[in-house]
Amino acid sequence: MEDLLIKIEKRNDVPTTLYFLTPFIAIILTIVGGGIIFYTLGFNPIEALKFYFITPISNLYGFSELLLKATPLCLIAIGLSFCFKSNNWNIGAEGQLTFGAIVGGGVALLFYNQEGFYILPLIIIAGAIGGMIFALIPAILKTYFNTNEILVSLMLVYVSKLILDYLVVGPWSNPEGFNFPETRQFSDSARMPLLFESLRIHAGIFIALAAVLVGWFVLYKTYLGFQIKVSGLSLKTAKYAGFKGKTMILIVFMISGACAGLAGVGEITGPIGQLHRMISPDYGFTAIIVAFLGRLNPFGIIFASLVVSLTYLGAETAQIFLQIPQYTGQVFQGMILFFLLASDYLLFFKIKFLNLKKNELGH
Amino acid sequence: MYKNFFRYLISAIFLITFSISAKAEFKVGFVYIGPTGDHGWTYQHDEGRKAVEAAGIKTTYVESVKYGADAERVIRQLAQSGHDLIFTTSFGYMDATNKVAKDFPNVKFEHATGYKREHSNVSTYSARFYQGRTILGHIAGKLTKTNTIGYIASFPIPEVIRGINAMTLAAQKVNPNIKTKIVWVFSWYDPGKEAEAAQALIDQGADIIMQHTDSTAPVQTAEKAGIWSFGQASDMQRFAPKSILTSIIDDWAPYYVERAIAARDGKWSQQDTWHGLKEGMVAMSPYNKEMGADLVKEAEQLQKDLASGKIHSFTGPIYDQKGNILVAEGKVADDGMLLGMNVYVKGVEGDIPK
């Protein structure tokens, strides 16, 4: 009699190169998987993939749109990496983005008919503070009342969207706008300066790049970063080392919220130019994929935000040129995350198939 | 040297792009707010697109395009990739449409339900859905036993308020005790929310449900509850065969075909279109016989009179909720008033969300 036994063992030595290589493997697997899906849907897979991954960025405009889309994703993911690295599961970046946009947008509306160099900086600061305050709610509830930050931060997303709904339909709606649920257009001084004539890419990209550099510096070169990483690896060790866990939780949530708030402000002062109900196509949630695809590494996140943005743009191009349903873009994102998690599992654990004689199981 | 190389590279990229987009074939693009399978608003626009295709003109569509940053890119991409006429079929695309139109003076744009025509290559169009609401109001007023009509509304914009008012006025004419209860779902397409709203209205005593949202969830909820309902945008009868009395159908096909052919033949010019039952942009699906032969006859007569202009949906005296006169006796509301309508008439319960 033989029994097949599957044993899962933790690997002790995971090579660093392989650790950073797996996201690429995941992307390649996604492309292969996507090709198979296109083939079964009746499209020429090579052509479909070309429209997906090459056509969108084959000209200057397309490339600038890629950067435009990647900017908020990168910014939010940098913030999230602080939370995730320290084992704080902030799922509500979308809410922090929305609330940041509300506070920043409020300031912009305050100056709707005024011009001045100080307006945009005020809006940006207001947005960051807004996101920070909104992120502090789950953080404080977690540290002082032991609530689950996943649930609280997620639920607050809906709260922030309802607040935005209320404002754009009600008190902040454009008085000349026939009751359409949107505010007035912001004044020119409240808009991000454009980097090039006729392209939409705006100065917000520098905020994202600054966040990458600062994020890298804090995480890898400061005591705070060290605390964050140690807490992420082992909470017990962090306690033995005497780190102040509660303060750190508040700080990482504030960083994360501020980044999301900045992303929100970047959207409303950049391409949108007003507040309405759909300021973000779920950037806050997509950024979670970006953060993990980038291995929670600031430079990895730049790369990941570009890849994920490309799946969005690709979905549009593929629909325009081949009439492939838009939802394939979401399938792509799902596949990337799935392959990444799956390959991570195989990376950290090995599966052993053991053939055991029955009597060997005895004493 | 290096700088020059960069310059050449960029101009090469531009040249390639332009040579790709230099096309011969006439193409029409459509931008949809929902999925083509919503069986409501977007579904009907897509039926219109298919009619254009059937007329021998190549079309492209992009569905579920979100307002905001995405909309402008999609519209721009359609313009860039050789589409000569682009229909943007939701009010939220208004600013994006005008912005792109400025950069593509040779491409024609048609924006549904908006009011901005900032450039000569932007037209707007909409349908007088409120005429259909008048017929629904008449039927509902006759059939309700609880004197309560439930109305699932999307956004408090004039188009929606107009529908609520037209329905309520027509219902009051045949049943002075009528009350209109409204639930705002703040979405055009959200089957979950729409079903909940329908249930909430039924719980509050509504025995007839109608909707200004795009999914079939409300009529299905009504069917389950065993009460009457009306379909929206397309003939929703097959989703609630017993419950549906009739559907207001948005028939964009003739307009789309006409405009596409005009654009192809170089005869397109800017206009603001607001068609109704007369032109066929608004149509009614067959009336459910369960409402009684007499009522079917009345509805059909009303439909004819609205189309011919003998009856106007907004004929005075019309009062607002506080009893102030909006339209004097013997007068009818002009289009300007209809387009900016933002007060409820007497008999509607609650306040417009502000």
HADDOCK unambig.tbl for C-alpha pairs under 7 A between the chains (distance, minus, plus):
assign (segid A and resid 59 and name CA) (segid B and resid 13 and name CA) 6.01 0.50 0.50
assign (segid A and resid 59 and name CA) (segid B and resid 14 and name CA) 6.83 0.50 0.50
assign (segid A and resid 59 and name CA) (segid B and resid 17 and name CA) 6.46 0.50 0.50
assign (segid A and resid 169 and name CA) (segid B and resid 353 and name CA) 6.87 0.50 0.50
assign (segid A and resid 169 and name CA) (segid B and resid 354 and name CA) 5.81 0.50 0.50
assign (segid A and resid 170 and name CA) (segid B and resid 353 and name CA) 6.50 0.50 0.50
assign (segid A and resid 170 and name CA) (segid B and resid 354 and name CA) 3.69 0.50 0.50
assign (segid A and resid 171 and name CA) (segid B and resid 354 and name CA) 6.46 0.50 0.50
assign (segid A and resid 178 and name CA) (segid B and resid 157 and name CA) 6.44 0.50 0.50
assign (segid A and resid 178 and name CA) (segid B and resid 158 and name CA) 6.65 0.50 0.50
assign (segid A and resid 178 and name CA) (segid B and resid 340 and name CA) 6.08 0.50 0.50
assign (segid A and resid 179 and name CA) (segid B and resid 156 and name CA) 6.42 0.50 0.50
assign (segid A and resid 179 and name CA) (segid B and resid 157 and name CA) 5.05 0.50 0.50
assign (segid A and resid 180 and name CA) (segid B and resid 157 and name CA) 5.34 0.50 0.50
assign (segid A and resid 271 and name CA) (segid B and resid 69 and name CA) 5.60 0.50 0.50
assign (segid A and resid 272 and name CA) (segid B and resid 68 and name CA) 5.66 0.50 0.50
assign (segid A and resid 272 and name CA) (segid B and resid 69 and name CA) 5.81 0.50 0.50
assign (segid A and resid 278 and name CA) (segid B and resid 67 and name CA) 6.08 0.50 0.50
assign (segid A and resid 278 and name CA) (segid B and resid 68 and name CA) 6.38 0.50 0.50
assign (segid A and resid 279 and name CA) (segid B and resid 68 and name CA) 5.99 0.50 0.50
assign (segid A and resid 316 and name CA) (segid B and resid 74 and name CA) 6.98 0.50 0.50
assign (segid A and resid 319 and name CA) (segid B and resid 62 and name CA) 6.10 0.50 0.50
assign (segid A and resid 320 and name CA) (segid B and resid 60 and name CA) 6.13 0.50 0.50
assign (segid A and resid 320 and name CA) (segid B and resid 61 and name CA) 6.48 0.50 0.50
assign (segid A and resid 320 and name CA) (segid B and resid 62 and name CA) 6.26 0.50 0.50
assign (segid A and resid 326 and name CA) (segid B and resid 63 and name CA) 6.80 0.50 0.50
